[in-house]
Amino acid sequence: MNNIAAVGAGGFSERHFGTNPLMTGVTGLPFIGCESQSGLFHFIPSLEPWGCVVPMEIFTGAPIFVDSLRVVVSVNDREFQIGDQVRVQWVALGGSGGSYQSQPQPALSFTSLHFVIPDDIARQFEGDRLEVIFVIERGENAIPSASLFMTFAPALIQTGPVSIEGVSGGALEINQHPDGVVLTIPRIENLRTNNAIEMSWLSSVRGGQGGAWRDYQRKLTVKPDLPLKFRIEPSVYEGHRGETVHLRCSLFLGSGMVPGITYGMGHRGVLEFKLI
């Protein structure tokens, strides 16, 4: 397990943890992922009750994700024959009412076929739930796969900066907070229950992102219409008077907390203050 890129304060970070999962024993079902410009492929799982959730953030100009969406067909020797033509297609089940069909690719070996979905195509289906299949064209026959349900989730919108009520003038008076403090993240528009939010608290005499890890918390259950709160126990800061805290928050986009599409909250998700 390795981490090949640092987590930034804003925008995407890209982390690779072992090999990407591949579907085995496939009985005709596509799967979804995105391939960044670094060459890493990030599998986006389909999980109940949400299905496969693809965040619109990857289609809105992130430098490492340009035309990165992939619909992947795992070609096996049970359901495919060499020479088959394979295409992917989807139909919108909601507001856009549109559909998409790729150009076919030949199955030349029993290896996966990757169908690249351009960003301008994906953006047409923002907020929609899609039924995705692949079709094997063999002579006069067209053999459809089982359906995968995918949602293009609208981008998240922060409504304000994170805050700790006890922080004033860039400092936290330790003696005034013997019972701990509460970090509040204002309501985030378009947040879904498949999202998760994490908070890390680093501090050192020198301060900044190079400080030592004092606390880390992750909220797996979010309430989309309400602010989110993390409680910071006094043991996190009581022994570190004189240090400067760098606190940052980030969001897991899509379904399954895919490490490669963790999204920093930028300056609105960062606090820096001194412990006095």
ZATORDO-113570 format. One record per residue (C-alpha): residue number from 1; residue in three letters; x, y, z. Coordinates in pm, 1 decimal. Layout:
NUM  ALA  X  Y  Z $
...
This chain:
1  MET  0.0  0.0  0.0 $
2  ASN  154.7  328.1  -100.7 $
3  ASN  72.4  693.8  -127.9 $
4  ILE  221.0  852.1  -436.2 $
5  ALA  88.1  1206.3  -409.3 $
6  ALA  31.5  1454.0  -130.1 $
7  VAL  -315.2  1568.9  -33.7 $
8  GLY  -354.9  1931.8  -131.0 $
9  ALA  -571.3  2189.2  44.3 $
10  GLY  -783.5  2248.1  -263.1 $
11  GLY  -889.9  2043.2  -561.1 $
12  PHE  -808.8  1681.5  -627.5 $
13  SER  -545.7  1469.8  -463.2 $
14  GLU  -445.4  1138.1  -613.1 $
15  ARG  -360.5  844.8  -393.4 $
16  HIS  -292.7  488.5  -503.0 $
17  PHE  -352.3  204.9  -259.9 $
18  GLY  -248.6  -127.1  -414.0 $
19  THR  -404.3  -266.1  -730.7 $
20  ASN  -736.7  -156.8  -871.7 $
21  PRO  -1018.1  -409.0  -827.2 $
22  LEU  -1130.3  -590.5  -1139.1 $
23  MET  -1458.2  -770.5  -1181.8 $
24  THR  -1424.6  -1147.2  -1184.7 $
25  GLY  -1676.4  -1403.6  -1297.1 $
26  VAL  -1841.0  -1136.3  -1510.3 $
27  THR  -2179.5  -1229.1  -1654.2 $
28  GLY  -2207.0  -929.5  -1881.6 $
29  LEU  -2182.5  -608.0  -1681.2 $
30  PRO  -1975.7  -297.3  -1760.1 $
31  PHE  -1785.3  -114.2  -1491.2 $
32  ILE  -1682.9  247.0  -1449.0 $
33  GLY  -1359.5  424.4  -1368.6 $
34  CYS  -1155.4  729.9  -1446.6 $
35  GLU  -798.1  740.5  -1571.0 $
36  SER  -597.5  1045.2  -1472.2 $
37  GLN  -321.5  1201.7  -1677.4 $
38  SER  -70.2  1034.9  -1444.5 $
39  GLY  -189.4  701.7  -1585.8 $
40  LEU  -358.2  573.9  -1270.3 $
41  PHE  -695.6  409.1  -1317.2 $
42  HIS  -946.4  465.6  -1037.5 $
43  PHE  -1227.9  210.6  -1021.3 $
44  ILE  -1561.7  364.0  -912.7 $
45  PRO  -1773.6  89.7  -754.0 $
46  SER  -2147.9  45.9  -773.4 $
47  LEU  -2280.2  30.7  -418.3 $
48  GLU  -2629.6  1.9  -279.8 $
49  PRO  -2840.0  204.5  -246.9 $
50  TRP  -2673.5  463.7  -472.3 $
51  GLY  -2543.4  260.0  -764.5 $
52  CYS  -2233.6  397.2  -935.5 $
53  VAL  -2197.1  768.4  -853.4 $
54  VAL  -1960.7  969.3  -1074.6 $
55  PRO  -1889.8  1324.5  -950.6 $
56  MET  -1923.6  1610.2  -1197.3 $
57  GLU  -1605.5  1762.6  -1051.2 $
58  ILE  -1396.5  1540.3  -1278.5 $
59  PHE  -1558.2  1701.2  -1584.9 $
60  THR  -1514.2  2065.2  -1482.2 $
61  GLY  -1154.3  2142.7  -1565.4 $
62  ALA  -950.0  1951.3  -1307.1 $
63  PRO  -605.0  1929.8  -1470.7 $
64  ILE  -543.8  1563.3  -1384.4 $
65  PHE  -886.2  1454.5  -1510.5 $
66  VAL  -940.4  1552.8  -1874.7 $
67  ASP  -1155.8  1314.6  -2081.0 $
68  SER  -1082.6  1065.7  -1803.7 $
69  LEU  -1410.4  873.4  -1771.4 $
70  ARG  -1394.4  511.9  -1885.1 $
71  VAL  -1665.1  252.5  -1937.5 $
72  VAL  -1477.9  -76.4  -1920.4 $
73  VAL  -1584.6  -411.7  -2060.1 $
74  SER  -1404.0  -716.1  -1922.8 $
75  VAL  -1364.0  -954.1  -2219.2 $
76  ASN  -1363.0  -1321.5  -2117.1 $
77  ASP  -1348.8  -1647.5  -2308.2 $
78  ARG  -1694.8  -1760.3  -2195.6 $
79  GLU  -1914.2  -1482.9  -2330.7 $
80  PHE  -1695.2  -1333.9  -2604.6 $
81  GLN  -1537.7  -1456.4  -2923.8 $
82  ILE  -1231.6  -1309.1  -3087.0 $
83  GLY  -1355.1  -1072.5  -3357.9 $
84  ASP  -1668.9  -961.2  -3174.6 $
85  GLN  -1750.0  -593.2  -3208.5 $
86  VAL  -1837.9  -433.5  -2876.0 $
87  ARG  -2002.3  -99.4  -2803.6 $
88  VAL  -2127.5  71.1  -2488.0 $
89  GLN  -2441.9  277.2  -2460.9 $
90  TRP  -2663.4  440.3  -2204.1 $
91  VAL  -3003.3  599.9  -2171.3 $
92  ALA  -3097.0  873.0  -1924.9 $
93  LEU  -3374.0  784.3  -1682.2 $
94  GLY  -3433.0  1140.3  -1564.0 $
95  GLY  -3444.5  1499.0  -1677.9 $
96  SER  -3206.2  1509.3  -1973.8 $
97  GLY  -3392.3  1236.0  -2161.3 $
98  GLY  -3087.0  1175.6  -2377.3 $
99  SER  -2880.4  874.8  -2473.5 $
100  TYR  -2527.1  791.1  -2581.3 $
101  GLN  -2369.4  520.6  -2794.2 $
102  SER  -1998.3  469.7  -2849.0 $
103  GLN  -1818.5  360.7  -3160.6 $
104  PRO  -1761.8  -18.6  -3153.5 $
105  GLN  -1426.7  -172.2  -3065.4 $
106  PRO  -1310.6  -516.9  -3177.7 $
107  ALA  -1234.1  -787.2  -2921.9 $
108  LEU  -888.9  -892.2  -3042.3 $
109  SER  -789.0  -1072.0  -2722.5 $
110  PHE  -933.5  -1157.9  -2384.7 $
111  THR  -836.7  -830.6  -2226.2 $
112  SER  -1052.5  -543.5  -2109.2 $
113  LEU  -1179.9  -283.3  -2354.5 $
114  HIS  -1175.2  78.3  -2234.6 $
115  PHE  -1425.6  319.7  -2386.5 $
116  VAL  -1323.6  683.0  -2341.0 $
117  ILE  -1611.6  920.1  -2266.8 $
118  PRO  -1529.3  1283.5  -2359.8 $
119  ASP  -1603.8  1543.6  -2094.1 $
120  ASP  -1838.3  1738.3  -2322.1 $
121  ILE  -2054.8  1425.5  -2358.9 $
122  ALA  -2062.7  1357.1  -1983.6 $
123  ARG  -2155.7  1715.7  -1898.0 $
124  GLN  -2479.4  1680.8  -2094.4 $
125  PHE  -2606.7  1433.7  -1833.1 $
126  GLU  -2534.6  1628.8  -1513.8 $
127  GLY  -2767.3  1523.0  -1232.1 $
128  ASP  -2913.7  1234.3  -1429.4 $
129  ARG  -2935.0  863.5  -1351.4 $
130  LEU  -2831.2  645.0  -1643.8 $
131  GLU  -2879.5  282.2  -1740.2 $
132  VAL  -2549.0  163.6  -1890.2 $
133  ILE  -2493.3  -155.0  -2091.1 $
134  PHE  -2253.9  -295.3  -2346.6 $
135  VAL  -2360.2  -477.0  -2660.9 $
136  ILE  -2173.6  -758.5  -2834.7 $
137  GLU  -2221.5  -746.7  -3211.2 $
138  ARG  -2162.2  -1093.6  -3358.2 $
139  GLY  -2267.4  -1133.3  -3717.8 $
140  GLU  -2636.3  -1048.5  -3735.0 $
141  ASN  -2679.0  -1077.6  -3358.4 $
142  ALA  -2663.8  -801.7  -3095.6 $
143  ILE  -2619.5  -941.6  -2745.0 $
144  PRO  -2689.1  -690.5  -2464.9 $
145  SER  -2530.7  -705.9  -2122.1 $
146  ALA  -2691.3  -666.1  -1784.6 $
147  SER  -2749.2  -307.1  -1672.6 $
148  LEU  -2530.8  -88.6  -1455.1 $
149  PHE  -2696.5  219.2  -1303.9 $
150  MET  -2479.6  529.4  -1292.3 $
151  THR  -2549.9  881.6  -1166.7 $
152  PHE  -2359.4  1196.3  -1263.6 $
153  ALA  -2378.1  1377.3  -929.4 $
154  PRO  -2388.0  1759.3  -944.8 $
155  ALA  -2074.6  1933.7  -819.1 $
156  LEU  -2065.8  2022.2  -449.7 $
157  ILE  -2093.2  2388.7  -350.7 $
158  GLN  -1953.7  2514.1  -20.7 $
159  THR  -2166.2  2779.4  147.2 $
160  GLY  -1902.6  2915.5  385.4 $
161  PRO  -1567.5  2854.4  558.8 $
162  VAL  -1513.1  2596.1  831.6 $
163  SER  -1487.2  2738.0  1182.9 $
164  ILE  -1410.9  2661.0  1547.3 $
165  GLU  -1606.4  2881.3  1785.0 $
166  GLY  -1318.5  2903.7  2034.3 $
167  VAL  -1066.9  3037.2  1780.8 $
168  SER  -1034.0  3415.6  1806.1 $
169  GLY  -767.1  3643.8  1664.2 $
170  GLY  -587.6  3349.3  1511.1 $
171  ALA  -545.3  3168.8  1843.1 $
172  LEU  -712.1  2911.4  2066.9 $
173  GLU  -677.0  2963.5  2442.7 $
174  ILE  -627.7  2611.4  2573.9 $
175  ASN  -730.8  2689.0  2932.1 $
176  GLN  -1066.1  2825.0  2815.7 $
177  HIS  -1163.9  2494.8  2655.0 $
178  PRO  -1102.2  2209.2  2899.2 $
179  ASP  -1392.3  2008.0  2752.4 $
180  GLY  -1291.0  2026.4  2387.9 $
181  VAL  -1397.1  2233.7  2087.9 $
182  VAL  -1627.5  2178.8  1792.2 $
183  LEU  -1532.3  2220.8  1426.4 $
184  THR  -1829.8  2324.2  1212.2 $
185  ILE  -1850.8  2276.3  835.7 $
186  PRO  -2140.0  2483.6  693.2 $
187  ARG  -2401.5  2308.8  483.0 $
188  ILE  -2269.8  2198.3  144.1 $
189  GLU  -2510.8  2220.9  -147.9 $
190  ASN  -2559.9  1903.6  -353.7 $
191  LEU  -2404.7  1688.8  -78.8 $
192  ARG  -2532.7  1331.0  -96.7 $
193  THR  -2538.3  1046.9  151.1 $
194  ASN  -2274.0  865.1  -55.4 $
195  ASN  -2025.3  1142.6  26.0 $
196  ALA  -1791.5  1135.4  325.6 $
197  ILE  -1596.0  1417.3  488.1 $
198  GLU  -1263.1  1393.4  667.7 $
199  MET  -1073.0  1629.7  893.3 $
200  SER  -704.1  1624.9  982.7 $
201  TRP  -540.8  1832.9  1257.4 $
202  LEU  -166.1  1886.1  1234.6 $
203  SER  44.1  2105.4  1459.3 $
204  SER  408.0  2190.7  1528.2 $
205  VAL  619.3  2480.3  1646.7 $
206  ARG  685.2  2569.4  1283.7 $
207  GLY  323.5  2514.3  1178.0 $
208  GLY  206.6  2451.7  823.6 $
209  GLN  119.7  2127.9  649.8 $
210  GLY  446.4  1967.5  761.0 $
211  GLY  331.1  1943.7  1122.3 $
212  ALA  271.7  1625.3  1319.2 $
213  TRP  -65.0  1452.0  1298.8 $
214  ARG  -259.3  1515.0  1621.1 $
215  ASP  -610.2  1410.5  1515.4 $
216  TYR  -791.7  1259.8  1218.9 $
217  GLN  -1163.9  1197.0  1186.5 $
218  ARG  -1392.6  1084.7  906.7 $
219  LYS  -1768.6  1118.1  887.4 $
220  LEU  -1914.3  834.4  682.4 $
221  THR  -2273.0  942.6  741.7 $
222  VAL  -2357.8  1293.6  632.7 $
223  LYS  -2684.8  1484.8  652.3 $
224  PRO  -2699.9  1682.1  327.6 $
225  ASP  -2927.2  1960.6  453.9 $
226  LEU  -2739.9  2037.5  776.1 $
227  PRO  -2399.2  2168.2  885.3 $
228  LEU  -2153.1  1897.0  984.0 $
229  LYS  -1964.2  1899.7  1314.0 $
230  PHE  -1648.2  1730.1  1440.6 $
231  ARG  -1575.1  1725.9  1812.2 $
232  ILE  -1207.0  1781.4  1897.2 $
233  GLU  -1115.4  1630.4  2232.8 $
234  PRO  -893.6  1839.5  2467.1 $
235  SER  -624.5  1571.1  2457.5 $
236  VAL  -559.5  1674.0  2094.5 $
237  TYR  -429.2  2018.3  2193.5 $
238  GLU  -365.5  2031.5  2569.3 $
239  GLY  -6.5  1913.3  2546.5 $
240  HIS  88.7  2132.7  2249.6 $
241  ARG  78.0  2489.0  2377.8 $
242  GLY  284.9  2721.3  2160.8 $
243  GLU  234.0  2515.2  1845.8 $
244  THR  54.8  2632.3  1533.2 $
245  VAL  -233.0  2418.8  1404.5 $
246  HIS  -299.0  2346.9  1038.4 $
247  LEU  -647.7  2197.6  1009.8 $
248  ARG  -785.6  2086.5  675.1 $
249  CYS  -1103.1  1921.5  552.9 $
250  SER  -1163.0  1722.4  237.0 $
251  LEU  -1448.9  1540.8  65.7 $
252  PHE  -1483.1  1194.3  -79.3 $
253  LEU  -1664.1  1222.7  -410.5 $
254  GLY  -1865.0  953.3  -584.3 $
255  SER  -1948.9  620.5  -422.6 $
256  GLY  -1708.8  397.2  -234.5 $
257  MET  -1466.0  665.2  -104.2 $
258  VAL  -1232.1  622.8  -401.7 $
259  PRO  -892.1  753.6  -279.0 $
260  GLY  -799.1  897.2  -618.4 $
261  ILE  -1094.1  1133.8  -628.7 $
262  THR  -1066.1  1287.6  -285.4 $
263  TYR  -1132.3  1659.6  -318.5 $
264  GLY  -978.8  1929.0  -101.3 $
265  MET  -1211.4  2207.2  13.1 $
266  GLY  -962.2  2483.0  -64.4 $
267  HIS  -922.3  2788.1  159.0 $
268  ARG  -1276.0  2741.8  294.7 $
269  GLY  -1174.1  2405.2  434.5 $
270  VAL  -853.7  2517.9  607.3 $
271  LEU  -791.8  2676.4  948.4 $
272  GLU  -456.4  2790.0  1086.4 $
273  PHE  -423.0  2917.0  1442.4 $
274  LYS  -187.3  2912.6  1740.0 $
275  LEU  -239.8  2723.3  2065.3 $
276  ILE  -186.2  2959.8  2359.8 $
